[in-house]
Amino acid sequence: MTSTKAAVRPPITLAESEADTLADLALAMQGRQPEVSRLLLEEIDRARTVPAGRVPRDVVTMGSTVVFVVRETGERRTITLVYPGEADISQGRLSILTPVGAGLLGLRVGQEISWPDRSGEDRLLAIESVDRPG
């Protein structure tokens, strides 16, 4: 997989509690999924972390339903970002431990990110809407 430089990635926001949980998960998965683990840890490291109640409503968090477009193909996808045990792509539940899942975390409506897909090709993902639980 190729990796994009953090300098060209848009700013992201994470809830402090979510950042801690996800960092633990990424560290635990380093042996089995080293590339996704690294990408997720990079995103957590560069994120602005705030108390959970201060995360803006249009920011992708765990449990969010996200509509995004892959700019290169025009494909519009709707997914719910979940922990690995809840993932079921046939139901639209995408694991945070996938390249796209890790890339969407912390983005806001209107932001785009160049991010590697499963095959290692960089894709431009554009966030159209976010529906957060609660």
C-alpha positions as CSV (number, residue, x, y, z in Angstrom):
1,M,0.0,0.0,0.0
2,T,1.1,3.5,-0.6
3,S,0.7,6.2,2.0
4,T,-0.2,9.8,1.6
5,K,1.8,12.4,3.6
6,A,0.0,13.7,6.7
7,A,0.8,17.3,5.5
8,V,-1.7,17.0,2.6
9,R,-4.4,15.4,4.7
10,P,-7.2,17.6,6.0
11,P,-7.5,18.4,9.7
12,I,-9.5,15.9,11.7
13,T,-11.2,15.8,15.1
14,L,-11.6,12.9,17.5
15,A,-13.2,12.3,20.8
16,E,-10.5,11.8,23.5
17,S,-12.1,8.6,24.7
18,E,-12.5,7.2,21.1
19,A,-8.9,8.1,20.3
20,D,-7.7,6.1,23.3
21,T,-9.8,3.0,22.5
22,L,-8.8,3.1,18.8
23,A,-5.1,3.5,19.6
24,D,-5.3,0.4,21.8
25,L,-7.1,-1.5,19.0
26,A,-4.5,-0.4,16.4
27,L,-1.7,-1.5,18.6
28,A,-3.3,-4.8,19.3
29,M,-3.6,-5.4,15.5
30,Q,-0.1,-4.4,14.5
31,G,1.0,-8.1,14.0
32,R,-2.0,-9.1,11.9
33,Q,-2.8,-5.8,10.0
34,P,0.4,-3.7,10.1
35,E,-0.4,-1.3,7.3
36,V,-3.9,-0.4,8.5
37,S,-2.7,-0.3,12.1
38,R,0.0,2.2,11.0
39,L,-2.4,4.3,9.1
40,L,-4.9,4.4,11.9
41,L,-2.2,5.3,14.5
42,E,-1.0,8.1,12.2
43,E,-4.5,9.6,12.0
44,I,-5.0,9.4,15.8
45,D,-1.6,11.0,16.3
46,R,-2.4,14.0,14.0
47,A,-6.0,14.5,15.2
48,R,-7.2,17.3,17.4
49,T,-8.8,15.5,20.3
50,V,-11.6,17.0,22.3
51,P,-14.1,15.8,25.0
52,A,-16.8,13.6,23.3
53,G,-19.5,16.2,23.9
54,R,-17.5,18.8,21.9
55,V,-17.1,16.8,18.7
56,P,-19.0,18.7,16.0
57,R,-22.1,16.8,14.7
58,D,-20.8,16.7,11.1
59,V,-17.6,14.8,12.1
60,V,-17.2,11.1,11.4
61,T,-17.0,9.1,14.6
62,M,-17.5,5.4,15.5
63,G,-21.1,4.5,14.8
64,S,-21.6,7.3,12.3
65,T,-23.4,6.6,9.0
66,V,-21.4,8.3,6.3
67,V,-22.1,9.1,2.7
68,F,-19.0,9.6,0.7
69,V,-18.0,9.7,-3.0
70,V,-14.9,8.2,-4.6
71,R,-13.9,11.0,-6.9
72,E,-12.0,8.9,-9.4
73,T,-15.0,6.6,-10.1
74,G,-18.0,8.8,-9.0
75,E,-19.1,5.9,-6.8
76,R,-21.3,7.0,-3.9
77,R,-21.2,4.8,-0.9
78,T,-23.1,4.8,2.4
79,I,-21.5,3.0,5.3
80,T,-21.7,2.9,9.1
81,L,-18.2,3.0,10.7
82,V,-17.9,0.2,13.3
83,Y,-15.5,-1.8,15.4
84,P,-14.3,-5.1,13.8
85,G,-16.7,-7.4,15.6
86,E,-19.7,-5.5,14.3
87,A,-18.5,-5.3,10.7
88,D,-20.7,-6.7,7.9
89,I,-20.1,-5.1,4.5
90,S,-23.3,-6.6,3.1
91,Q,-25.1,-4.6,5.8
92,G,-23.0,-1.5,5.1
93,R,-21.1,-1.8,8.4
94,L,-17.4,-1.0,7.6
95,S,-14.7,-1.8,10.1
96,I,-12.4,0.9,11.4
97,L,-9.6,-1.7,10.6
98,T,-10.0,-1.3,6.9
99,P,-8.1,1.3,4.9
100,V,-11.2,3.3,4.0
101,G,-12.6,3.0,7.5
102,A,-9.4,4.4,9.0
103,G,-9.3,7.2,6.4
104,L,-12.9,8.4,7.1
105,L,-12.4,8.8,10.8
106,G,-12.5,12.3,12.0
107,L,-13.4,14.0,8.7
108,R,-16.1,16.5,8.4
109,V,-18.8,17.1,5.8
110,G,-17.2,18.8,2.7
111,Q,-13.7,17.5,3.4
112,E,-11.8,15.2,1.0
113,I,-8.8,12.9,1.7
114,S,-6.5,11.1,-0.6
115,W,-6.3,7.7,0.9
116,P,-5.1,4.2,-0.1
117,D,-7.8,1.5,-0.8
118,R,-7.3,-2.2,-0.2
119,S,-5.3,-2.6,-3.4
120,G,-3.0,0.3,-2.4
121,E,-4.3,2.7,-5.0
122,D,-4.8,6.2,-3.6
123,R,-8.4,7.4,-4.0
124,L,-9.9,10.8,-3.3
125,L,-12.8,10.3,-0.8
126,A,-15.2,13.2,-0.3
127,I,-17.6,13.3,2.6
128,E,-21.1,14.3,1.7
129,S,-23.0,13.7,4.9
130,V,-22.6,12.3,8.4
131,D,-25.4,11.0,10.6
132,R,-24.1,10.3,14.1
133,P,-25.8,8.2,16.7
134,G,-27.4,9.9,19.7
